[in-house]
Structure formats: structure tokens, C-alpha cells
């Protein structure tokens, strides 16, 4: 379940330049997904559709990595610099995030 930024003490938010980059990428991904939908409707050749799924998957992974970098550069770094229990919680969070999202 997504938490609002205000509920996470170390949340710094998404840097504006990164936010705009993420939004552009997500718009392109949305277009790619719509393209896949159209291919399915048109009963296109399955391997061609699968290739487009792979492209969307790659685009999502790339976008995910950009957001993770933002989190590490802003939220996690700030919390670690402040120290204390919050820093330890963020270190654990980082390990969990890498385990979950970096394959």
C-alpha cells in the first residue's frame, strides 16, 4: 500500500528534474502498452507482440532504477547523514529495496 510522503519521516520527495523525466518515460510506456493492446486487437503475430512486451518491461525497469536512484540520492542519504535509528531503518530499507527490485 502506498504511503503519503508525509507519513515517512525520511521522505524528501522526487527531485523536479527526475519527476519530469519519470513522467515522460511513463507517458511513452503508456503509449507502448496501448500499442500492444492494438496489436492484440488486430490479431498480430504473437512473437511480435511478445517483443513489445519485452520493450515495455525494459522501459519499466529503467524507470524503476531512476526512481530508486532518486530515493538513494535524496531520502536515504539525508536520513543516513542525520544518523540514529532513522539511519538504521533506512539502511535496512535499502537492502530490502535492492533485493526486491534489482534483478
ZAKENU-683645 format. One record per atom (N, C-alpha, C, O): x, y, z; residue in one letter; residue number from 1; atom name. Coordinates in steps of 0.1 Angstrom, whole numbers, plus 5000, padded with zeros to 4 digits. Example, Ala and Ser with C-alpha at 12.3 -4.5 7.8 and 13.67 -1.06 7.14 Angstrom:
// residues 2
5132 4943 5078 A 1 N;
5123 4955 5078 A 1 CA;
5132 4967 5078 A 1 C;
5142 4967 5085 A 1 O;
5128 4978 5071 S 2 N;
5137 4989 5071 S 2 CA;
5129 5000 5079 S 2 C;
5134 5011 5080 S 2 O;
END
This chain:
// residues 103
5008 4988 5000 X 1 N;
5000 5000 5000 X 1 CA;
5009 5012 5000 X 1 C;
5018 5013 5008 X 1 O;
5006 5022 4991 X 2 N;
5014 5034 4990 X 2 CA;
5011 5043 5002 X 2 C;
5000 5045 5006 X 2 O;
5022 5048 5007 X 3 N;
5021 5058 5019 X 3 CA;
5023 5072 5014 X 3 C;
5032 5074 5005 X 3 O;
5016 5081 5019 X 4 N;
5019 5095 5015 X 4 CA;
5032 5099 5021 X 4 C;
5037 5094 5031 X 4 O;
5039 5108 5014 X 5 N;
5052 5113 5018 X 5 CA;
5052 5118 5032 X 5 C;
5062 5116 5039 X 5 O;
5041 5124 5036 X 6 N;
5041 5130 5050 X 6 CA;
5041 5119 5061 X 6 C;
5044 5122 5072 X 6 O;
5039 5106 5057 X 7 N;
5039 5096 5067 X 7 CA;
5053 5089 5069 X 7 C;
5054 5081 5078 X 7 O;
5062 5093 5061 X 8 N;
5075 5087 5061 X 8 CA;
5085 5098 5065 X 8 C;
5088 5107 5058 X 8 O;
5091 5096 5077 X 9 N;
5100 5107 5083 X 9 CA;
5111 5111 5074 X 9 C;
5115 5123 5073 X 9 O;
5117 5102 5066 X 10 N;
5129 5105 5058 X 10 CA;
5125 5108 5044 X 10 C;
5135 5110 5035 X 10 O;
5113 5109 5040 X 11 N;
5109 5112 5026 X 11 CA;
5112 5126 5023 X 11 C;
5109 5136 5029 X 11 O;
5120 5127 5012 X 12 N;
5124 5140 5007 X 12 CA;
5117 5144 4994 X 12 C;
5117 5156 4990 X 12 O;
5110 5134 4988 X 13 N;
5103 5137 4976 X 13 CA;
5111 5135 4964 X 13 C;
5123 5132 4965 X 13 O;
5105 5136 4952 X 14 N;
5113 5134 4940 X 14 CA;
5117 5147 4934 X 14 C;
5110 5157 4933 X 14 O;
5130 5148 4931 X 15 N;
5136 5160 4925 X 15 CA;
5128 5163 4913 X 15 C;
5125 5155 4905 X 15 O;
5126 5176 4911 X 16 N;
5118 5181 4900 X 16 CA;
5122 5176 4886 X 16 C;
5114 5171 4878 X 16 O;
5135 5176 4883 X 17 N;
5140 5171 4870 X 17 CA;
5138 5156 4869 X 17 C;
5134 5152 4858 X 17 O;
5140 5149 4880 X 18 N;
5137 5135 4879 X 18 CA;
5122 5132 4877 X 18 C;
5118 5123 4870 X 18 O;
5114 5140 4884 X 19 N;
5099 5138 4883 X 19 CA;
5095 5140 4868 X 19 C;
5087 5132 4863 X 19 O;
5100 5150 4862 X 20 N;
5097 5153 4848 X 20 CA;
5102 5142 4839 X 20 C;
5095 5137 4830 X 20 O;
5113 5137 4841 X 21 N;
5119 5125 4834 X 21 CA;
5110 5113 4836 X 21 C;
5107 5106 4826 X 21 O;
5106 5110 4848 X 22 N;
5098 5098 4851 X 22 CA;
5084 5100 4844 X 22 C;
5079 5090 4838 X 22 O;
5079 5112 4844 X 23 N;
5066 5114 4838 X 23 CA;
5067 5112 4823 X 23 C;
5058 5106 4816 X 23 O;
5077 5117 4816 X 24 N;
5079 5115 4802 X 24 CA;
5081 5100 4799 X 24 C;
5074 5095 4789 X 24 O;
5089 5093 4807 X 25 N;
5091 5079 4804 X 25 CA;
5077 5071 4806 X 25 C;
5074 5063 4798 X 25 O;
5070 5075 4816 X 26 N;
5057 5068 4819 X 26 CA;
5047 5071 4807 X 26 C;
5039 5062 4804 X 26 O;
5047 5082 4802 X 27 N;
5039 5085 4790 X 27 CA;
5042 5077 4778 X 27 C;
5034 5072 4771 X 27 O;
5055 5075 4776 X 28 N;
5060 5067 4765 X 28 CA;
5056 5052 4767 X 28 C;
5051 5045 4758 X 28 O;
5057 5048 4780 X 29 N;
5053 5034 4783 X 29 CA;
5038 5032 4781 X 29 C;
5034 5022 4776 X 29 O;
5031 5042 4785 X 30 N;
5016 5041 4783 X 30 CA;
5013 5040 4768 X 30 C;
5004 5032 4764 X 30 O;
5020 5047 4760 X 31 N;
5018 5046 4745 X 31 CA;
5022 5032 4740 X 31 C;
5016 5026 4732 X 31 O;
5033 5027 4746 X 32 N;
5037 5013 4742 X 32 CA;
5027 5003 4746 X 32 C;
5024 4994 4738 X 32 O;
5021 5004 4758 X 33 N;
5011 4995 4762 X 33 CA;
4998 4996 4753 X 33 C;
4993 4986 4749 X 33 O;
4995 5008 4750 X 34 N;
4984 5009 4740 X 34 CA;
4987 5003 4727 X 34 C;
4978 4997 4720 X 34 O;
4999 5004 4723 X 35 N;
5003 4998 4710 X 35 CA;
5002 4982 4711 X 35 C;
4997 4976 4701 X 35 O;
5005 4977 4722 X 36 N;
5003 4962 4724 X 36 CA;
4989 4959 4724 X 36 C;
4985 4949 4718 X 36 O;
4981 4967 4730 X 37 N;
4966 4964 4730 X 37 CA;
4961 4964 4716 X 37 C;
4953 4955 4712 X 37 O;
4965 4973 4708 X 38 N;
4961 4974 4694 X 38 CA;
4966 4962 4686 X 38 C;
4959 4956 4678 X 38 O;
4978 4958 4689 X 39 N;
4983 4946 4682 X 39 CA;
4975 4933 4686 X 39 C;
4972 4925 4677 X 39 O;
4971 4932 4698 X 40 N;
4962 4921 4702 X 40 CA;
4949 4922 4695 X 40 C;
4944 4912 4690 X 40 O;
4943 4934 4695 X 41 N;
4930 4935 4688 X 41 CA;
4931 4932 4674 X 41 C;
4922 4926 4668 X 41 O;
4942 4935 4668 X 42 N;
4944 4932 4653 X 42 CA;
4949 4918 4650 X 42 C;
4952 4914 4639 X 42 O;
4950 4910 4661 X 43 N;
4955 4896 4660 X 43 CA;
4968 4895 4653 X 43 C;
4970 4887 4644 X 43 O;
4977 4903 4657 X 44 N;
4991 4903 4651 X 44 CA;
4998 4891 4656 X 44 C;
4994 4884 4665 X 44 O;
5010 4888 4649 X 45 N;
5018 4877 4652 X 45 CA;
5023 4877 4666 X 45 C;
5029 4887 4670 X 45 O;
5021 4866 4673 X 46 N;
5025 4865 4688 X 46 CA;
5039 4869 4691 X 46 C;
5041 4877 4700 X 46 O;
5049 4864 4684 X 47 N;
5063 4868 4687 X 47 CA;
5065 4884 4686 X 47 C;
5073 4889 4693 X 47 O;
5058 4890 4676 X 48 N;
5059 4905 4675 X 48 CA;
5053 4912 4688 X 48 C;
5059 4921 4693 X 48 O;
5042 4906 4692 X 49 N;
5036 4912 4704 X 49 CA;
5045 4910 4716 X 49 C;
5047 4918 4725 X 49 O;
5051 4898 4717 X 50 N;
5059 4894 4729 X 50 CA;
5072 4904 4729 X 50 C;
5077 4907 4739 X 50 O;
5077 4907 4717 X 51 N;
5088 4916 4716 X 51 CA;
5084 4930 4722 X 51 C;
5093 4936 4729 X 51 O;
5072 4934 4720 X 52 N;
5068 4947 4725 X 52 CA;
5066 4946 4740 X 52 C;
5069 4956 4747 X 52 O;
5061 4935 4745 X 53 N;
5061 4933 4760 X 53 CA;
5075 4934 4766 X 53 C;
5076 4940 4776 X 53 O;
5085 4928 4759 X 54 N;
5098 4929 4764 X 54 CA;
5103 4944 4764 X 54 C;
5110 4948 4774 X 54 O;
5099 4951 4754 X 55 N;
5103 4965 4754 X 55 CA;
5097 4973 4765 X 55 C;
5104 4982 4771 X 55 O;
5084 4970 4768 X 56 N;
5078 4977 4779 X 56 CA;
5084 4973 4793 X 56 C;
5086 4982 4801 X 56 O;
5087 4960 4794 X 57 N;
5094 4956 4806 X 57 CA;
5107 4963 4808 X 57 C;
5110 4968 4819 X 57 O;
5115 4964 4798 X 58 N;
5128 4971 4799 X 58 CA;
5126 4986 4802 X 58 C;
5133 4991 4810 X 58 O;
5116 4992 4796 X 59 N;
5114 5006 4799 X 59 CA;
5109 5008 4813 X 59 C;
5113 5018 4820 X 59 O;
5101 4999 4819 X 60 N;
5097 5000 4833 X 60 CA;
5108 4998 4842 X 60 C;
5110 5005 4852 X 60 O;
5117 4988 4839 X 61 N;
5129 4986 4848 X 61 CA;
5138 4998 4848 X 61 C;
5143 5001 4858 X 61 O;
5140 5004 4837 X 62 N;
5148 5016 4836 X 62 CA;
5142 5027 4844 X 62 C;
5150 5034 4851 X 62 O;
5129 5029 4843 X 63 N;
5123 5039 4850 X 63 CA;
5123 5037 4865 X 63 C;
5125 5046 4873 X 63 O;
5122 5024 4869 X 64 N;
5122 5020 4883 X 64 CA;
5136 5023 4889 X 64 C;
5137 5028 4900 X 64 O;
5147 5020 4881 X 65 N;
5160 5023 4885 X 65 CA;
5162 5038 4887 X 65 C;
5169 5042 4897 X 65 O;
5157 5046 4879 X 66 N;
5158 5061 4880 X 66 CA;
5151 5065 4893 X 66 C;
5157 5074 4900 X 66 O;
5140 5060 4896 X 67 N;
5133 5063 4909 X 67 CA;
5141 5058 4921 X 67 C;
5142 5066 4931 X 67 O;
5146 5047 4920 X 68 N;
5154 5041 4931 X 68 CA;
5167 5050 4933 X 68 C;
5170 5053 4945 X 68 O;
5173 5055 4923 X 69 N;
5184 5064 4924 X 69 CA;
5180 5077 4931 X 69 C;
5188 5082 4939 X 69 O;
5169 5082 4927 X 70 N;
5164 5094 4934 X 70 CA;
5162 5091 4949 X 70 C;
5166 5100 4957 X 70 O;
5156 5080 4953 X 71 N;
5154 5077 4967 X 71 CA;
5168 5076 4974 X 71 C;
5169 5081 4985 X 71 O;
5177 5069 4968 X 72 N;
5191 5068 4974 X 72 CA;
5197 5082 4975 X 72 C;
5203 5085 4986 X 72 O;
5197 5090 4965 X 73 N;
5204 5103 4965 X 73 CA;
5197 5113 4974 X 73 C;
5204 5122 4979 X 73 O;
5184 5112 4976 X 74 N;
5177 5122 4984 X 74 CA;
5173 5117 4998 X 74 C;
5179 5121 5008 X 74 O;
5163 5108 4998 X 75 N;
5157 5104 5010 X 75 CA;
5167 5096 5019 X 75 C;
5170 5099 5031 X 75 O;
5173 5086 5013 X 76 N;
5182 5077 5021 X 76 CA;
5194 5084 5026 X 76 C;
5198 5083 5037 X 76 O;
5200 5092 5017 X 77 N;
5213 5099 5020 X 77 CA;
5210 5109 5032 X 77 C;
5218 5110 5041 X 77 O;
5199 5116 5031 X 78 N;
5196 5126 5042 X 78 CA;
5194 5119 5055 X 78 C;
5199 5124 5065 X 78 O;
5187 5108 5055 X 79 N;
5184 5101 5067 X 79 CA;
5197 5095 5073 X 79 C;
5199 5095 5085 X 79 O;
5205 5090 5065 X 80 N;
5218 5084 5069 X 80 CA;
5227 5095 5075 X 80 C;
5234 5093 5085 X 80 O;
5227 5106 5069 X 81 N;
5235 5118 5074 X 81 CA;
5230 5122 5087 X 81 C;
5238 5127 5096 X 81 O;
5217 5122 5090 X 82 N;
5212 5126 5103 X 82 CA;
5215 5116 5114 X 82 C;
5216 5119 5126 X 82 O;
5217 5103 5110 X 83 N;
5221 5093 5119 X 83 CA;
5210 5087 5128 X 83 C;
5198 5090 5125 X 83 O;
5213 5080 5138 X 84 N;
5204 5075 5147 X 84 CA;
5196 5063 5142 X 84 C;
5200 5056 5132 X 84 O;
5184 5061 5149 X 85 N;
5176 5049 5145 X 85 CA;
5170 5051 5131 X 85 C;
5169 5041 5124 X 85 O;
5167 5063 5127 X 86 N;
5162 5065 5113 X 86 CA;
5172 5060 5103 X 86 C;
5169 5055 5093 X 86 O;
5185 5063 5105 X 87 N;
5196 5059 5096 X 87 CA;
5196 5044 5095 X 87 C;
5197 5038 5084 X 87 O;
5195 5037 5106 X 88 N;
5195 5022 5106 X 88 CA;
5183 5017 5099 X 88 C;
5184 5007 5091 X 88 O;
5171 5023 5101 X 89 N;
5159 5019 5093 X 89 CA;
5161 5020 5078 X 89 C;
5156 5012 5071 X 89 O;
5167 5031 5074 X 90 N;
5169 5034 5060 X 90 CA;
5179 5024 5054 X 90 C;
5177 5019 5043 X 90 O;
5189 5020 5062 X 91 N;
5199 5010 5057 X 91 CA;
5192 4997 5054 X 91 C;
5194 4991 5044 X 91 O;
5183 4993 5063 X 92 N;
5175 4981 5062 X 92 CA;
5166 4982 5050 X 92 C;
5164 4973 5042 X 92 O;
5160 4994 5048 X 93 N;
5151 4996 5037 X 93 CA;
5158 4995 5024 X 93 C;
5153 4989 5014 X 93 O;
5170 5000 5023 X 94 N;
5178 5000 5011 X 94 CA;
5181 4985 5007 X 94 C;
5180 4981 4995 X 94 O;
5185 4977 5017 X 95 N;
5188 4963 5014 X 95 CA;
5175 4956 5009 X 95 C;
5176 4948 4999 X 95 O;
5164 4959 5015 X 96 N;
5151 4953 5010 X 96 CA;
5148 4958 4996 X 96 C;
5143 4950 4988 X 96 O;
5150 4971 4993 X 97 N;
5146 4976 4980 X 97 CA;
5155 4969 4969 X 97 C;
5150 4966 4959 X 97 O;
5168 4968 4972 X 98 N;
5177 4962 4962 X 98 CA;
5173 4947 4960 X 98 C;
5173 4942 4949 X 98 O;
5170 4940 4971 X 99 N;
5165 4926 4970 X 99 CA;
5152 4925 4962 X 99 C;
5151 4915 4955 X 99 O;
5144 4934 4963 X 100 N;
5130 4934 4957 X 100 CA;
5131 4938 4942 X 100 C;
5124 4932 4934 X 100 O;
5138 4949 4939 X 101 N;
5137 4955 4926 X 101 CA;
5149 4953 4917 X 101 C;
5148 4956 4905 X 101 O;
5160 4949 4922 X 102 N;
5172 4949 4913 X 102 CA;
5175 4934 4909 X 102 C;
5181 4927 4917 X 102 O;
5171 4930 4897 X 103 N;
5174 4916 4893 X 103 CA;
5183 4916 4881 X 103 C;
5187 4906 4876 X 103 O;
END
